[in-house]
Each structure stands twice: as structure tokens, then as C-alpha cells.
């Protein structure tokens, strides 16, 4: 299994429960696909450098997980179609040598 890191930005106008539900949705998705969530770091609301989908700020979440490339592909597919997510980036972390 490979190590991955995903940062996604959620719409800032969502209620706290809705934001928590979005984070839980992706945590559950990774586990259901056979991956393992290592860390979830919620950075909170931050101002973005430029406007994205008419939003100047967003709720940032960093998630580190282990999984196969299929897990990362499925996560990306779901991130693309989730309306609450306005931006995301998945990166593969290098193995420690």
C-alpha cells in the first residue's frame, strides 16, 4: 500500500454538522475501499489567495492515508462530484528510505 495525502476545501457557508459529515464521508470511503486513514487535520476556515467558484475563503482539511492506487482514484472520482468540495489535491508521498 502507498502513502497518500489529500487536501480539500469545503464551502465555508456550511453548518458545522454538514462539514463534519463531508469529512466523515471521505474517511468512510477510504476505509470501505480497503485503505487506512492515518491522520485527519482540520485546518478550519482560511482565506484563499484567489476566488474559487465565487468563494474567497474555504474550510481546509488535510487527510493522510494508506491505500492502493484504486483507493486514490475512487477518492478523486467522489471528490469531483461532491458539491460541497470546491477544490482538492491528492498527492502520493515518497517512501521513507
CORRADA-V221591 format. One record per backbone hydrogen bond with DSSP energy under -1.0 kcal/mol. CO is the residue of the C=O (numbers start at 0). NH is the residue of the N-H. E is the energy in kcal/mol with one decimal. If there is no record, write none. Layout:
co=CO nh=NH e=E
co=CO nh=NH e=E
This chain:
co=1 nh=66 e=-2.3
co=2 nh=92 e=-2.5
co=3 nh=64 e=-2.2
co=4 nh=90 e=-3.1
co=5 nh=62 e=-2.8
co=6 nh=88 e=-1.9
co=7 nh=60 e=-2.0
co=8 nh=85 e=-2.9
co=8 nh=86 e=-1.1
co=9 nh=58 e=-2.7
co=14 nh=18 e=-2.2
co=15 nh=19 e=-2.4
co=16 nh=20 e=-2.0
co=17 nh=21 e=-1.8
co=18 nh=22 e=-2.1
co=19 nh=23 e=-2.5
co=20 nh=24 e=-2.1
co=21 nh=25 e=-1.7
co=22 nh=26 e=-2.0
co=23 nh=27 e=-2.7
co=24 nh=28 e=-2.0
co=25 nh=29 e=-2.1
co=26 nh=30 e=-1.8
co=27 nh=31 e=-2.9
co=28 nh=32 e=-1.6
co=29 nh=34 e=-2.7
co=30 nh=33 e=-1.4
co=35 nh=65 e=-2.8
co=38 nh=63 e=-2.6
co=40 nh=61 e=-3.1
co=43 nh=59 e=-2.6
co=45 nh=57 e=-2.3
co=51 nh=54 e=-1.5
co=54 nh=51 e=-2.3
co=55 nh=47 e=-3.0
co=57 nh=45 e=-2.6
co=58 nh=9 e=-2.8
co=59 nh=42 e=-1.4
co=59 nh=43 e=-1.3
co=60 nh=7 e=-2.2
co=61 nh=40 e=-3.5
co=62 nh=5 e=-2.9
co=63 nh=37 e=-2.6
co=63 nh=38 e=-1.8
co=64 nh=3 e=-3.2
co=65 nh=35 e=-2.8
co=66 nh=1 e=-2.4
co=67 nh=71 e=-1.5
co=68 nh=72 e=-2.3
co=69 nh=73 e=-2.4
co=70 nh=74 e=-2.4
co=71 nh=75 e=-2.3
co=72 nh=76 e=-2.2
co=73 nh=77 e=-2.2
co=74 nh=78 e=-2.6
co=75 nh=79 e=-2.2
co=76 nh=80 e=-1.1
co=81 nh=84 e=-1.0
co=83 nh=10 e=-2.6
co=86 nh=8 e=-3.2
co=88 nh=6 e=-2.4
co=90 nh=4 e=-2.7
